[in-house]
């Protein structure tokens, strides 16, 4: 299996391809990376991600041509352990953590990763000690135990929302910014549910990073224990038009309502993680109900087929006439391949 290689073109979905290459043990070659642009090749944040992969694996071989337009990656064994990494500030730490969460359960040693850089920006999931874009200065410690096997899951019922929790944060700005976010958010969400609590989190001093900003993270919990999330951050200093705290609160609340309307047991930003864990679970049937698949998830399914030869059964479920549960849902079914079996084959 490790001797078989896959070839792709372009810079899109680079993380997906490298993560699945690492898990499957298949080498991958990616060419024509921004080859027609004025500034061709890998970006600094992509090179930083490749260095992070090298730190959590043992024996990986990475080759990049002089222009950075061709990348060859032969994955080593997932090792883990304690690592430190300075993330490139072009993307937030959430960009790197998303990939680590896919890899960490399958490492030889429990992962403890200390990541430094930007914790909050408009593009990636947010985390703390805070450091807003563009300056960064935040720090995150990610600890994840290892799992030899993953049990199959059956998440097929969409339940009603029972409560909403959130965090409105501000750094290097007036503490009133977070309060204004809370007020505008509650004005939207209180029309639907009374059980809402949004914490305010104002950072100053060494914990506030290098750049000013504010933002909001919201999580809705269903009656059967599923969580749907949405978040939004202010425009980075010196980039684009600034946004008012009231507008940010209203827009983030609408994003959460959109996730609830889409339905399913997993929100749109975590669809690919759920599908990967289903793929690498025990050799048994797993089922998960999702909302409409995002473009990122659709491409992820194609890559899962390429790297693991696993295809999902997709059943579209239309809402009943007397139900007001949003649009069409998608029931995803697959038989796991068992990561322990893949690991034996790689060795």
N, C-alpha and C positions, 0 to 999 in steps of 0.2 A: 504493500500500500504506500509506503514512504517513497518508493521509487517512481511512482506515478506523479507527473507534474501537470499543472493547469496553467493556462495562459490567458491573460486579459489585456484590455487596452483602456487607457484613460485613468484619470485620477478619482473618478466617482467610486464610492463604496470601498475605499482603500482599507479602512479599518475592518470592515466585514471580511474582506478577503484574507487579510493577515491573521485575524483572530481564528477564522475557520481553518486556515492552513496550519496554525499552531495546534489546534485541537485534533485535527485529522492526521497530522504528520505528513501531509502532501506538500511538496514544494510548489511554489507559485512564481510566475514571471509576469510582471506588469510592464507594458511598454507604452510608448506615446503618451507619457504623462505631461500634459499641457505642452505638447511639442509644437503647437502652432501659435502659442501665445508669445508676447514680447518678453516675458520673464518665464522661460520654460522650466520644467522639472518640479521636483518635490518642494513644497513649502517648508518653512522652518518648523512649524508645528507637526507636520507629518514626519519629518526627520526625528523630532523629539519623541514621537510615539514609537518609532522603530527602535530608538535607543532604549525605551522603556521595555519593549518586548524582549530585547536582548538581555536586559537585567533579570527578568523573571524566568528566563529559559537557560538551559545549559547546552552548549554546543550548536547554537544557531549560526548559520552562515548567511551573511547579508552582502550582496554585491550591488553597487549603484554606479552607473556610468558617469563620465565627467560632467555631462549636462544635467544629470538627475532625471532624465526622461525614461530610463529603464531601470527597474528594480527586480532583482532576483532574490528570493527568500527561501532558504531551506531550514525549516524549523528544527530546533533541538527539543529536548525533553522539558516539560513544564516543571520548574523546580520550586519557585516561590521563596519563602524565607523573609528576612528583613531587608528592605531596600529603601533607598532615598532617591528622589528624582526631582529635578527642577523643570517644571513643565513650561513650554514656550507660551508667552502671554498672548499670542495670536488666538488661542482657544483656551477656554477655561478648564479647570481641573476636572470638571464633569465629563469632558470629552474623553479623558484618559480613564476615568473611573468606570464609565460605561463598558469599556473593553475589558478592564480588569475583573469586573463582576462576572463576565462570561468565562474568564479563565480561572479565577481564584479557587472555585470549589474542586478543581481537578488537578491541582498542583501537588507535588510530592510533600512539600512542607507548607504549613499554614502561613498565609501571606500576611505580612505587616508592612505596608507601604506608606512612607511619608512623602507626600506630594506637595510641592510649593509652586505658587503662581497665582493666576486669576481664579477666584472662586465664584464670581457672579458676573455673567454677561448675558446679553439677549439671545445667544445662540445655543447654549448647552445647559444641562441640569446644574443646579447650584448647590454649593456646600459651604461649610465654615471651618476654621477661622477666616474671617472675611477679607477679601482683597478684590475690590471692584476693578473692572477693565477701565482704562488700558494699563494702569500701572501694576496691578496685581499686589503681591506682598502677602497673600493668604497662605494658609498651610492646612493640610488635611492628613489625618492618619487613618488609613483604611486597614482594618483587620478582618480576615475572613478565614474560617476553619475549612478544612478539606473534607470532601465527601466521596467515599469510594463508589457509592451507588446512590441513585436518585429514584425515589418512589414515583410510580405513575400518578397522575392527577386526573380528577374528574371535576372540572369547574364549568358546569353547563347551565347553571341557573342564574339569571340576572335578578337581583333583589333591589328593593327600594333603598334610597339614601336615608340613613338615620342620623348622621351628624356630619358637620364640616369643621375642620380645624385648619389653622394657618399661622404663618409667621410673616409679619411685616417688618422689614429690616431697613436700617439706614446707617450709613457710615460717612463720617466727615461732612455731614450736613446737619441741619436743625433736627432735634428729636421730634418736632412737630410733624415732620414729613411722614413718619410711620403712622402717627395718629390720623392724619388726613387720609392715608391709604385705607386704614381700617374703616373709617366712617363711610367712604364711598363704596367700599366692598360690601359692607353690611346693607347698605341701601338697596343693592341689587339682590343679594342672596336672601335677605329676610322676607322677601315676597314668597319664598318657596318653603323654607324650613326655619324653625325657631332655634334649634340647637346648633348655634354657631359660636365659636370662640377663636379669636385671632390674637395671638400674642404679638407684642411689639418688642423689637430687639435692636437697641441702639448701641453701636460699637464706637469706641473712641480710644485714642492712644495707640499702643502697639498692636492691638487686636483689630484696628480699623483699616489696615492695609495702606496702600499708597494713593488711592484715587477716591473721590467722592461718588456717592450714588445711593440708590434705594431700590427696593423691590418687594415682591410678595410671592409667597408660596402657599398654595391651597391644596388640601387633601379632603376628599369626600369618602366616608366609610359607609359601606352598604350593610344591610341587616345580616348578610351571610359572611361578613368578614373580608370583603374585597375592598380595594382602595383605588380611587381614581384621582389623579393629580393634575395640577396646572400651575404654571408660574410665569412671572414676567419681571424683567429688570429694566431700570432706567437706561436711557441712551448713554453710552460711555462718553466721558468728558472729551470734548473736541471733535465728536463724530456725530454728524446729523443733527436733526432738530431735537431740542430737549422736550421731555414729556412731563406734564403736571402729575403730582401724586394722585389727585382725584381721577384723572383719566386712566392712570395705570391700574388703580384699584378696580374701576369699572370694567376695564378691558380684561383683566385677569379673571374677574368673576364670570365674565361671559365665556372665557376660554374653558373654565371649569364646567359651566353649564353645557358647553359644546361637547365636552368629554362625556358628560352624563347622558346627553342626547344620543351620542354615538353608541353608547351602551357597551355591553360585554363585561367580562370580569377582569380585564387588564386594560389600562389606558393606552393610548396610541403610541406614546414614547417608549413603552416597555414591551410592546408586542414581540419584537425580535428576541428579547431575552427569554420570554416565556416559551417561544417556539424552539429556541436552542436547548433549553433544559428538557423539554419534551423529547427532542431528538436524542439527547445523550442519556436519557433515563433508562431504567430497566427495560428488558425486552418484553414489554407489555403495552397495552393500549392506553394512551392518554388522550383526554379530550378537554379543550378549552374554548369557551365562547368569547369571541372578540367582536368589536365593532368593525366598521368598514376598514379594510386593510390599507395602511398608508403605502405610498410609493416606496419608501425605504424598506418596509416589511416585505413587499412583493419581490423586490430584488434580493432580499435576504433569503427568501424561500428558494429562489433560483440557485443561490450559492450553496445552500444546504443540500440541494439535489446534486450539485457538482462535486462537493467535497465528501458527502456521506452517502450518496445514492439513496437518500430518503425523500419520499414524496408524501405530502399530506392529502388527506381526503378533506375536501372543502364543501360544506353544505351551507347554502344561504337560507337563513330563516327570516321570513317576513313577519312583521308585527301583526297581531290579530286586530280585527276591526274595532273591537271595544277596548283596546289597549292604547295608551299614549306613551310608548316607550321608544320613540325615536325611529330611526331608519332601520334598514336591513342589518341583521346580525350574521356573523360567520362562525360556524362551528368547525373548529380545526381538530382533526383526528390523525394520529400517527402511532406507529409502533416504534418504541425507542430502540436504538442500536446498542446501548450500553457502553459507556465510555471505557469501562475496564476492559472490554473486549477489543476496542480500538487501541488502547494502550498496549495490550499484549502484542497486537499485530505490528505496531510501530517498533517495539523492542526487538 
